[in-house]
Every structure is written in C-alpha cells, then in structure tokens.
C-alpha cells in the first residue's frame, strides 16, 4: 500500500529529522538520526527506508523535504 504523502521536516525541539507518513487521516511520525546538513538524496533514502519499515511502499520522488 502506498501512503498519500511522505514528508521530511527538521524538528527543532528534538534536533532530529522527522519523517511524516500520511495515509488518509492517519499520520505516522518517525525520527531519523541524519545530520541537520544532510543532502536531499540522503534524506530521501532515509524516508524511503522508514516508509518500508512501516509496511508501506514509496519511491524517492514521492518524498517532499522541508528545511
């Protein structure tokens, strides 16, 4: 199953990247230990792996990144 949206955002209070997986009204938030200055490709790879770990299918083109 594919999520409706996948977004990677910097969570300032936690000083970590948050991967938000949106599927209908359900929103999963998982944190990643990538450095704040990580490049976009690294963040996309982390997001895709996180989505797979949650049992969804995703590709890197589906991931949006907000810095």
C-alpha positions as a printed NumPy array, in Angstrom:
array([[ 0.   ,  0.   ,  0.   ],
       [ 1.228,  3.487, -0.826],
       [ 0.861,  6.407,  1.592],
       [-0.822,  9.602,  0.4  ],
       [ 2.221, 11.708,  1.268],
       [ 5.701, 11.402,  2.748],
       [ 7.405, 14.474,  4.139],
       [10.74 , 15.025,  5.863],
       [10.944, 18.054,  8.175],
       [13.518, 19.295, 10.68 ],
       [12.089, 19.117, 14.206],
       [13.906, 21.916, 16.034],
       [12.908, 20.981, 19.612],
       [14.176, 17.389, 19.138],
       [17.073, 18.351, 16.832],
       [16.2  , 15.454, 14.511],
       [14.63 , 14.89 , 11.135],
       [11.006, 13.777, 11.342],
       [ 9.553, 11.562,  8.617],
       [ 5.798, 12.131,  8.365],
       [ 3.842,  9.387,  6.619],
       [ 0.293, 10.44 ,  5.739],
       [-2.277,  7.813,  4.796],
       [-5.822,  9.192,  4.841],
       [-6.418, 10.627,  8.308],
       [-3.607,  8.587,  9.847],
       [-0.276, 10.372, 10.277],
       [ 2.799,  8.483, 11.452],
       [ 5.823, 10.417, 12.667],
       [ 9.162,  8.669, 12.925],
       [12.51 , 10.27 , 13.722],
       [15.769,  9.778, 11.845],
       [19.306, 10.332, 13.071],
       [20.592, 12.092,  9.967],
       [22.681, 15.246, 10.452],
       [20.929, 18.593, 10.068],
       [23.001, 19.449,  6.985],
       [22.276, 16.107,  5.237],
       [21.847, 16.349,  1.475],
       [18.461, 15.77 , -0.151],
       [19.338, 12.352, -1.562],
       [20.341, 11.068,  1.882],
       [17.103, 12.373,  3.399],
       [15.054, 10.78 ,  0.617],
       [16.8  ,  7.442,  1.196],
       [16.135,  7.645,  4.951],
       [12.478,  8.479,  4.282],
       [12.006,  5.61 ,  1.815],
       [13.577,  3.135,  4.254],
       [11.374,  4.449,  7.099],
       [ 8.264,  4.068,  4.941],
       [ 9.264,  0.493,  4.065],
       [ 9.876, -0.274,  7.75 ],
       [ 6.283,  0.798,  8.442],
       [ 4.942, -1.594,  5.805],
       [ 4.238,  0.888,  3.02 ],
       [ 5.669,  1.293, -0.464],
       [ 7.287,  4.548, -1.555],
       [ 9.796,  5.901, -4.   ],
       [12.188,  8.798, -3.551],
       [10.259, 11.019, -5.99 ],
       [ 7.235, 10.932, -3.675],
       [ 9.172, 12.401, -0.719],
       [ 8.979, 16.138, -0.019],
       [11.645, 17.822,  2.103],
       [11.128, 20.955,  4.175],
       [14.218, 22.502,  5.688]])
